[in-house]
């Protein structure tokens, strides 16, 4: 794996952590719009990680 890929994956992991925190906070507040947005971000991050891992 290239150094750029490792750096990218690290950034995606950090973004994922932030999105998960937002997801949890939105769930507690019953803010369904932000919950859905955070869920979509997490799914996008997962897809990007999968592409790099191939």
N, C-alpha and C positions, 0 to 999 in steps of 0.2 A: 504494500500500500504506500502511496506517495505521501510525502510530508504535507502537501496541500490538502489531501483527503483527510488526514488525521486532524489537521487544524479545523477543517470544515465540520467533521463529525463532533469535535469538541464544542464548537459553536452551536451546533444543532442540539447537543445534549443540554447545554445551558439554556437555550431557548425553550426546549421541552420542559425543563424544570420550572421556568417562569410561567409557561402556559398551564402547567398542571396546578400551580398555586392559584392562578387566575380562575381555573376551572373550579377548584375547591371553594374559593371565595364566592364565586358566582352561584354555586350550588347552595351554599349556606344562606346567601342573601335572596335566594329564589329569583335571581336575575337571569332569566332564561335566554335573553338575547346575547349577553356576554358569555354565558355558559356555552351556547351553540358556537359562538365565534372562537372561543378557546378550544373547543373540541375539534373544530375544523383546522385550526392551526396545528394542533397535535398530530392530526392525520396527515397534514401536508409535510410536517417534519419527518414522520415515519416514512412517507413515500420517498423523500429526498435521501434519507439515510439508506433505504433499500437500494436506490439507484447507485449510490456511491459504493455500496458493499458488493455490488455485482461484479 
